[in-house]
C-alpha cells in the first residue's frame, strides 16, 4: 500500500466519523424540535376560586410579571406607607386561596405553591406574610437581648 492510498483511507475514515456525528446531531435536533411543546413534567392544575372577579392583569402577564408587580407594591408600602393596594399579597390571596383550606399554600393543588413548585421557584413571601386571606402576619419573635 502506498503512502498516498494510506492517507486517502485515513481521510475517508475521518470524513465518515464526522458524517456519522453530524447525522446523530441532526437526528437529536429534529427530535428535540418535535418534542418542543411537550414536557415530561405535568403542568400544575390550579383553580382560581373567585373566577367571577377580574385580576389586575391578563393571565399571560401575571405569569411573567407578578413578582415585579409585588416588588413594586412592596416598595410603595414600605417607603410611602401606601396600604390596601390592588396589587398586594392579601389581594392575591382573596381570589386565589383554596376554598377548602383558605390558603395559597399547603399542597401542589393550592394556587401559589402549585405554580412555584412547577417552576422550581422558592417561595419566601410567607416567611413574613400569612398565606391566608383576611389575616394579619404574626410578628417575628424578637432576637434574644433585643429591645422592642
C-alpha positions as CSV (number, residue, x, y, z in Angstrom):
1,X,0.0,0.0,0.0
2,X,1.4,3.4,-1.0
3,X,1.6,6.4,1.2
4,X,-1.0,8.2,-0.9
5,X,-3.6,5.4,-0.5
6,X,-3.0,5.2,3.3
7,X,-3.6,9.0,3.6
8,X,-6.7,8.6,1.5
9,X,-8.0,5.8,3.7
10,X,-7.3,7.8,6.9
11,X,-9.0,10.9,5.5
12,X,-12.0,8.8,4.4
13,X,-12.4,7.3,7.8
14,X,-12.3,10.8,9.4
15,X,-14.9,12.0,7.0
16,X,-17.1,9.0,7.8
17,X,-16.7,9.6,11.5
18,X,-17.5,13.3,11.1
19,X,-20.6,12.5,8.9
20,X,-21.9,10.0,11.5
21,X,-21.5,12.6,14.3
22,X,-23.3,15.1,12.1
23,X,-26.1,12.7,11.5
24,X,-26.5,11.9,15.2
25,X,-26.6,15.7,15.9
26,X,-29.2,16.3,13.2
27,X,-31.4,13.5,14.5
28,X,-31.2,14.8,18.0
29,X,-32.0,18.3,16.8
30,X,-35.1,17.2,14.8
31,X,-36.2,15.0,17.8
32,X,-35.8,18.0,20.1
33,X,-37.8,20.2,17.8
34,X,-40.6,17.6,17.5
35,X,-40.9,17.5,21.3
36,X,-40.5,21.3,21.8
37,X,-44.1,21.8,23.0
38,X,-44.2,18.7,25.2
39,X,-43.0,18.5,28.8
40,X,-42.2,15.4,30.9
41,X,-43.4,17.3,34.0
42,X,-47.2,17.6,34.4
43,X,-48.4,21.2,34.4
44,X,-49.9,22.4,37.7
45,X,-53.7,22.2,38.0
46,X,-54.7,25.3,39.8
47,X,-58.1,26.7,40.4
48,X,-59.0,30.4,40.6
49,X,-61.5,30.2,43.4
50,X,-63.1,33.6,42.6
51,X,-63.4,33.2,38.9
52,X,-66.1,35.9,38.7
53,X,-63.7,38.7,39.7
54,X,-61.1,40.2,37.4
55,X,-57.4,40.0,38.1
56,X,-55.2,43.1,37.9
57,X,-53.7,41.9,34.6
58,X,-54.2,39.2,32.0
59,X,-53.0,35.6,32.9
60,X,-50.0,35.8,30.5
61,X,-48.8,39.0,32.0
62,X,-49.3,37.7,35.6
63,X,-47.4,34.5,34.9
64,X,-44.4,36.5,33.8
65,X,-44.6,39.7,35.8
66,X,-46.4,39.2,39.1
67,X,-43.2,39.2,41.1
68,X,-42.3,42.6,39.7
69,X,-45.7,43.9,40.5
70,X,-45.5,42.7,44.0
71,X,-41.9,44.1,44.5
72,X,-43.1,47.5,43.2
73,X,-46.1,47.4,45.6
74,X,-43.8,46.3,48.4
75,X,-41.6,49.4,47.9
76,X,-44.7,51.7,47.9
77,X,-45.9,50.1,51.0
78,X,-42.6,50.2,52.9
79,X,-41.3,53.5,51.8
80,X,-44.5,55.5,51.2
81,X,-46.9,53.8,53.6
82,X,-49.5,53.0,50.9
83,X,-51.5,50.0,52.0
84,X,-54.6,48.2,50.7
85,X,-53.5,48.5,47.1
86,X,-55.0,46.1,44.5
87,X,-51.5,44.5,43.9
88,X,-50.8,43.0,47.3
89,X,-50.4,39.6,48.7
90,X,-53.7,39.9,50.6
91,X,-55.4,40.9,47.4
92,X,-54.0,37.9,45.6
93,X,-54.9,35.5,48.5
94,X,-58.5,36.8,48.5
95,X,-59.1,35.4,44.9
96,X,-56.6,32.6,44.8
97,X,-56.8,31.0,48.2
98,X,-58.3,27.5,48.2
99,X,-61.9,27.2,49.3
100,X,-61.0,24.1,51.3
101,X,-58.0,25.4,53.2
102,X,-58.4,29.2,52.8
103,X,-54.7,29.2,51.8
104,X,-52.5,29.6,48.8
105,X,-50.0,27.1,50.3
106,X,-50.1,23.7,51.7
107,X,-50.2,21.4,48.6
108,X,-49.5,21.4,44.9
109,X,-53.2,22.0,44.3
110,X,-53.0,25.4,46.0
111,X,-52.5,28.3,43.7
112,X,-49.1,29.7,44.6
113,X,-47.5,26.6,45.8
114,X,-48.6,24.6,42.8
115,X,-47.2,27.0,40.2
116,X,-44.0,27.7,42.1
117,X,-43.3,24.0,42.6
118,X,-43.8,23.5,38.8
119,X,-41.4,26.4,38.0
120,X,-38.9,25.3,40.7
121,X,-39.1,28.7,42.4
122,X,-38.7,29.0,46.2
123,X,-41.5,30.9,47.9
124,X,-40.2,33.2,50.6
125,X,-43.1,35.7,50.7
126,X,-44.7,33.7,53.5
127,X,-41.7,33.8,55.7
128,X,-43.2,37.1,56.9
129,X,-46.7,37.1,55.4
130,X,-49.7,35.0,56.0
131,X,-50.8,32.6,53.1
132,X,-54.5,33.1,54.0
133,X,-56.8,35.8,53.1
134,X,-58.1,38.3,55.7
135,X,-55.4,37.5,58.3
136,X,-52.6,39.6,59.6
137,X,-49.0,38.4,59.8
138,X,-47.7,37.4,63.1
139,X,-44.6,39.4,64.0
140,X,-41.3,37.6,64.1
141,X,-40.1,36.9,67.6
142,X,-37.6,39.4,68.9
143,X,-34.0,38.3,69.0
144,X,-32.6,37.5,72.4
145,X,-31.4,40.6,74.1
146,X,-33.1,42.9,71.6
147,X,-35.1,45.9,72.8
148,X,-38.6,46.4,71.4
